[in-house]
Amino acid sequence: MRAVVMRNHKLSVDDLPIPQSGPGEVIVKTLACGICGSDLHALKYTEKLVEASHRSGGAFTMDLTRGIVMGHEFCAEVVEHGPATKKTVKAGTRVCSMPVIISPTGVQTVGYSNENPGGYGEFMRLTEGLLLEVPNGLSTERAALTEPMAVGLHAVQMARLDKDDAPLVIGCGPVGLSVIAALRMKGVRPIVAADFSPRRRQLAEAMGADIVVDPKEKSPYSSWREVAVWPDPSRAPQQPPWVTGPAVRPAVIFECVGVPGVIDHIMTAAPQAARIVVVGVCMEKDAIEPMIGINKELNLQFVLGYNREEFAQTLRNIAEGVIPTDPLITGKVGIEGVAQAFEDLASPEHHAKILVEPWRS
Amino acid sequence: MRAVVMRNHKLSVDDLPIPQSGPGEVIVKTLACGICGSDLHALKYTEKLVEASHRSGGAFTMDLTRGIVMGHEFCAEVVEHGPATKKTVKAGTRVCSMPVIISPTGVQTVGYSNENPGGYGEFMRLTEGLLLEVPNGLSTERAALTEPMAVGLHAVQMARLDKDDAPLVIGCGPVGLSVIAALRMKGVRPIVAADFSPRRRQLAEAMGADIVVDPKEKSPYSSWREVAVWPDPSRAPQQPPWVTGPAVRPAVIFECVGVPGVIDHIMTAAPQAARIVVVGVCMEKDAIEPMIGINKELNLQFVLGYNREEFAQTLRNIAEGVIPTDPLITGKVGIEGVAQAFEDLASPEHHAKILVEPWRS
């Protein structure tokens, strides 16, 4: 099969054997697969990703001397059932799945593995028990957004939001947009979102942000403070006596940038007792000032991925139109176009999500 | 009055005017005042403390060119009532108070301020409304432990502990010992505590730690894991499929060291989904690896001080013997001995808490 293979920090198009299904597995034909910021990270920092994953008990155990087919945001079509399958999902059915394979020997990722090619190739093998049917009437390209949108839902769930909380989203790339959609769905508003890119601010509005801020023009924290003042100050919880200014609702700040320095910047700018949810993946060492965290009693919640229920709920949400997805898809490429798409995605001015359609000529 | 004055990173004994009481304030005679690790920090990093406090909306607004009388862990005796006081607490009564003064112009700290000398001097001015009477039968020196013991109670409250949580205390200086006492009082056990110093490990046991670990001999995280395994695995919440080994109870790790590198070390060694409560005050920039936090979905809760209820509850707890205090007081000095006591406290082998008794000759 034709696939985009990552080797030595480079992408190239190769011919590979079609994967073989093990017990309980199916072979699927990839219909569409989104390119994720993590894939851009992985191409640049492959060794670092594997090393950090290894040290923290993670699942990324790639052998970097062999090729890897990335792609973990997919919608696919069942083509063949392997041994010991229940055949509950018929051949020809469109499906989504969390990008993992569960086998007797453990769990492996799809798309960050030597054995399990991801969606930048024509075929994949998947675990039958994890397949979710794409509802009739839902387009393949929207279904392919399940994975990235589940990331936002999980981040928002982990934030343990209360109706009085006032959210602020820093960074409106695909992760930030996904968080905005989940916040809007939960009805925790107003949603303030900040990004330097005009295009991304436009997307943030389309996804449901109430106020978008260009940090070059105005501090996102000032904009947040203006709308986070308690309408009824008698409902405000007591603040430490040295905190001045009008009482503001509890701040929940989503870090959706993932480059060094952003966590420190947020900690310094955050109001008293803010909760900071770190969704952006920073691959490098980063510096913080614990003293700032202590003085404000900040909380940092790091989050990763989603669970099975959140993934399934996201597919339902997309099918029911509860979360917007139309603004997100800004480009489509075939296999030959993937390397160029990676380069295009490095600049925020043109794209949110580019879908790979391996069968596109 | 005689007092220990901090100026230009040095301590010296000076004669100062007795403070004047403003409206709603009383003058008290200092009976005993503990030396806090924060005072050692403040002596070394005064500018940094003021600057970080300023940037994070804190209350430390010292003018460093003028002298400062530190000391915020005190028990005192009321000697004179200022104007507009209610005189609910009679002269001669022994009292404790949170080390702050609440005035019409705002809140000021006692002991980190040019205007409000702390307990390393013979007299202080305090806000009448904040005074707590020391119960009959409770010794002055135990009452002086209210402030440092309230720090541990607050940290444990902020940890939002559940009965299934398994705590680990990293560092058994006064802050760690205070956390251990609060954990023991809450009945969240077994309590695993680690420190390189044999003396501090001994104190940790005396304060209620169930298992003490010398990190030179064995990893505190291995010791923790051994006792944190679920006795009944069927009660364990589901772990991510890639996490191997027997299911362990949720980890709550208290960072009570406060030097650069410790947070990163804890993040790297912590189990999946651990909550890390940062109680130790690190005054310098510090490096972390966000990727490790993300892979494990760690939570970092920074904490500071205590609130009014926690402070009052701690005094009651000490009076009722609910938390042990006897092991803590390892030395007493007069005003002339404070500078030497600061040096002695830099080494963990000899002391937990040294009390300053300004009237001691």
Interface residues (C-beta under 8 A of the other chain):
Chain A: K48 L49 A52 S53 R55 S56 G57 G58 A59 V100 I102 G106 V107 M158 P241 W242 V243 T244 G258 I263 T268 Q272 V278 V281 C282 M283 K285 D286 A287 I288 E289 P290 M291 I292 G293 I294 N295 K296 E297 L298 N299 L300 Q301 F302 V303 L304
Chain B: K48 L49 A52 S53 R55 S56 G57 G58 A59 V100 I102 G106 V107 M158 P241 W242 V243 T244 G258 I263 T268 Q272 V278 V281 C282 M283 K285 D286 A287 I288 E289 P290 M291 I292 G293 I294 N295 K296 E297 L298 N299 L300 Q301 F302 V303 L304
